[in-house]
Amino acid sequence: MVFILTDDQDAVSNSVNFMPRLRELIIDEGTHFANHFTTTAICCPSRVSLWTGKQPHNTNVTDVGPPYGGFPKFVSQGLNDAYLPIWLQDAGYATYYAGKMFNSHTIHNYDSPHLKGWTDNYFLLDPGTYSYLNPIYQKGHEPPMQHRGRHTMDLIQEHTDRLLRDALESTKPFFLAIAPVAPHSNIDSNSGGPPVMTEPIPLSRHHHLFEKEQVPRTQNFNPDKPSGASWVSRLPQLNDSAVDYLDHFHRQRLRALQGVDELVEQIVTQLKSAGVLDDTYIIYSSDNGYHIGQHRLPPGKECGFDEDIRVPFYVRGPGVARGRTEFAVTTHIDVAPTIFTIAGIVLRHDFDGTPIPLLEQAETHRDLIQRHEHVAVEYWGIAIAEGELGGWDGNGQIVMRNNTYKALRIKGEVYNLYYAVWCNNEHELYDVERDPGQMHNLYPAEGLLKTYWTPFLGSHLGLVVSRLDALLMVMKSCRGPTCAAPWDVLHPEGGVKNLQDALDKRFDEFYKDQVAVSFNRCEAGYIMNAEGPQTGYEYRQGLQWSHWT
C-alpha cells in the first residue's frame, strides 16, 4: 500500500484539475470519493484521527502544539503505542514514512521518544517542516539534517525513491506513506524571530506556470454582504490589492502541487517497473482543506465551510473500480479501518470510523451496506490568517480566538446540510444543495422564532433543526460504534437509520423536548465541562424519558 498525503489541499477549488499525472495515473485508474471530509480542519488533529481511526475528542489531540496538541500530546495520550503503523507491523507489514508527520515534532524532541512503528523514515522536523528551501529531515534514529538551499520537494522525491526501493526488496507486504508539505504556506523560522506564513514556494521549474489563473470567483468569494456566524460575519471586505494577492497565492499553491504531481508519476513508474503496480493500493488525500477569499477570509483553514473540511480522496488498486465516482459520505476516521480491511486485519472495537466501500462488489451490494451519511466536525481554539495581507483586519491581527465549534455535515438522497453550534452559542445551518457557497444561514442570530414553521425538507425548519441538534448531541462526544450509528442511541429500538427516518411526524414531540447542544464557555482545547450537556433522551415507543428512569 502507498498513501500520499498532501497538506492543506481542498477539494472545492479543483486544484487536482491542474495535476495531469494524478488524474491519468490515479483518478482515471481508480475511484474518486467525492464526499470525503476531514473531521477537524487543521493539520495535527486531522492527522492523528487519520492514523488512529478516532475523532479528535477521543484522541484528545485537538491543536497543533502543547498543551492541547502536537507531537508531545500524541505521546502523552499513549498514541505512540496505538496507531496504524504499530498495528500494521503486528500484522507482518514493513512500514515506511517520508515527509511531515505531526506539528511540534522538532529537532529537540524527535528522540524523546522516537515515533514508533516505522521500519524506516525521513521525517520533516520543526523548525524546518514548512521551510521549502531550508527543510530539516530526520532519518531513522539518526540526528536531524538541515538541507540549506535544497527544495523540500526534490528531497522528498529522493527519499521516496529510497524507501520504495527498500520496500520492494523486502519479503514483507509494505505500507509506505509520503506526506509532502505542499501546498501548505511557507514558514521560515530558521533565522530567528517570529515565524511568518507566506505563500508556498514551488520548484523553480514550475515558477512560470498558470500565469492567468485566479481563485475561482464563486458566489462566496469576497462577497459584498458578510456571511457566516461569529467572528466570520464581522470580517471586512477585501480590497482590490488584497484580491490580487489572493490570486498570486492561489497560483503559488497550484505551482507547488506540480512537485507532488511529479511524485505521483515517480511512484507509479517505480511500482510498474517492479511489476507490482496492479497489486498495490495507492491512496491520495490531504489532511484538511483550505480557503482563499471565500467569506472574505484571508488564506487559511480552521473553519467548518466545505473549502476547509472537504478534501480529495482517490484510490486505485486491486478490485477498485476504474473511472468511478463514489458519492457515499466518507471521512478521515474511516481511513484506518479501511486499511485494516485491505490488509485483512480484524477491525478494532474502539474505531470511531468504518471501512470505506473500495471494491467494485461494494457497488453491486450497495443495498446491503449501511453507510453513515454524516460527518462530526469539531474544532477548538484559534484561527490564523496566513499570507501577507495584514491579518483579519489588515492591521496585523493574525490570530482570531474563540474559534471553537461543534458541527455536522450530513448528506443523504434528498438533503445536503451543514449545521453548527459555536462556543458563543451562535448557530449556522446551510442547505448546501441549494447554497453550495454556504452564504445563507437558515438559523438567524435572533433564533428560529419567526422561521420555525418555514417549510423545509418536507417538514418544517424548526423540526429539522431539532433532529440535527439531537444528532449533534450524540456525535459531539460519540465513541466507537455510536459514531457510525448515532441514530441507534436516539432510537435504541431501531427503525431510524438516517435523518429522513427521523423526520417521521411520530417523533416530533420527542425531538422538541430534547436537550439542546450548547457551550458553557469557549476554551482552546477539549475540556468537557466547557461543552455543555453531553447526553440527550432516548425514544421509547413515544413515552417520555421520565417514564423509563
SULBELCOR-V550634 format. One record per residue. N is the residue number from 1. NEAR is the number of other ideal C-beta (glycine too) atoms within 10 Angstrom. Layout:
N/NEAR  N/NEAR
This chain:
1/19  2/24  3/21  4/24  5/24  6/26  7/25  8/26  9/26  10/27  11/23  12/21  13/21  14/10  15/22  16/19  17/10  18/19  19/23  20/13  21/17  22/24  23/17  24/14  25/22  26/25  27/20  28/13  29/19  30/22  31/26  32/21  33/26  34/15  35/19  36/25  37/27  38/28  39/28  40/32  41/30  42/28  43/23  44/28  45/35  46/25  47/25  48/27  49/28  50/26  51/27  52/28  53/29  54/27  55/25  56/27  57/26  58/21  59/27  60/18  61/32  62/25  63/25  64/21  65/16  66/12  67/11  68/21  69/31  70/24  71/27  72/18  73/26  74/26  75/19  76/13  77/16  78/10  79/19  80/16  81/10  82/17  83/22  84/22  85/21  86/17  87/21  88/24  89/17  90/10  91/15  92/10  93/23  94/21  95/22  96/25  97/24  98/28  99/27  100/27  101/24  102/26  103/23  104/19  105/23  106/18  107/16  108/11  109/15  110/20  111/13  112/9  113/10  114/14  115/20  116/14  117/22  118/21  119/21  120/17  121/23  122/23  123/25  124/27  125/23  126/25  127/19  128/27  129/26  130/24  131/24  132/24  133/15  134/19  135/26  136/22  137/24  138/22  139/16  140/11  141/9  142/10  143/9  144/18  145/15  146/15  147/16  148/11  149/6  150/15  151/19  152/30  153/24  154/15  155/19  156/25  157/20  158/15  159/22  160/23  161/15  162/14  163/24  164/21  165/12  166/15  167/25  168/16  169/10  170/13  171/5  172/14  173/17  174/21  175/26  176/24  177/23  178/26  179/20  180/25  181/27  182/28  183/27  184/25  185/26  186/22  187/19  188/17  189/16  190/15  191/9  192/6  193/6  194/6  195/16  196/14  197/19  198/18  199/22  200/24  201/20  202/25  203/18  204/9  205/12  206/18  207/12  208/9  209/13  210/16  211/6  212/6  213/15  214/15  215/21  216/14  217/10  218/16  219/13  220/24  221/20  222/21  223/17  224/6  225/8  226/14  227/22  228/25  229/21  230/22  231/16  232/22  233/16  234/13  235/19  236/11  237/12  238/19  239/12  240/8  241/9  242/20  243/18  244/12  245/20  246/24  247/16  248/15  249/23  250/23  251/21  252/23  253/28  254/20  255/24  256/29  257/25  258/23  259/24  260/26  261/20  262/18  263/25  264/22  265/15  266/17  267/23  268/21  269/13  270/18  271/19  272/13  273/10  274/15  275/9  276/13  277/18  278/11  279/11  280/20  281/20  282/23  283/25  284/26  285/21  286/27  287/26  288/25  289/25  290/29  291/27  292/23  293/27  294/29  295/21  296/24  297/29  298/26  299/25  300/23  301/27  302/20  303/26  304/28  305/27  306/23  307/25  308/28  309/29  310/23  311/27  312/24  313/25  314/22  315/25  316/24  317/20  318/11  319/11  320/21  321/17  322/11  323/10  324/12  325/11  326/22  327/11  328/19  329/21  330/25  331/29  332/30  333/28  334/29  335/25  336/26  337/20  338/21  339/24  340/20  341/17  342/22  343/17  344/8  345/17  346/8  347/15  348/15  349/7  350/13  351/21  352/28  353/25  354/23  355/20  356/26  357/21  358/24  359/18  360/13  361/12  362/20  363/14  364/9  365/10  366/12  367/6  368/7  369/13  370/10  371/16  372/21  373/19  374/26  375/25  376/28  377/27  378/24  379/28  380/28  381/25  382/17  383/24  384/20  385/22  386/24  387/22  388/15  389/21  390/14  391/17  392/23  393/15  394/14  395/7  396/9  397/11  398/20  399/12  400/22  401/11  402/19  403/23  404/24  405/23  406/26  407/26  408/24  409/25  410/24  411/19  412/15  413/9  414/10  415/20  416/18  417/22  418/24  419/26  420/28  421/26  422/22  423/22  424/14  425/14  426/18  427/24  428/23  429/23  430/26  431/17  432/18  433/11  434/8  435/16  436/15  437/19  438/23  439/17  440/12  441/19  442/19  443/21  444/13  445/10  446/8  447/11  448/18  449/8  450/9  451/16  452/13  453/12  454/12  455/8  456/19  457/17  458/10  459/16  460/18  461/18  462/19  463/19  464/24  465/22  466/25  467/26  468/26  469/21  470/26  471/26  472/24  473/26  474/22  475/26  476/21  477/20  478/19  479/12  480/14  481/15  482/15  483/26  484/20  485/15  486/21  487/24  488/16  489/18  490/21  491/18  492/11  493/10  494/8  495/11  496/19  497/16  498/18  499/22  500/16  501/14  502/23  503/23  504/11  505/8  506/11  507/21  508/16  509/11  510/23  511/23  512/10  513/13  514/20  515/15  516/16  517/27  518/14  519/19  520/14  521/13  522/18  523/19  524/18  525/16  526/23  527/13  528/11  529/9  530/16  531/23  532/19  533/15  534/13  535/10  536/21  537/18  538/15  539/21  540/14  541/8  542/10  543/10  544/12  545/15  546/7  547/9  548/10  549/7
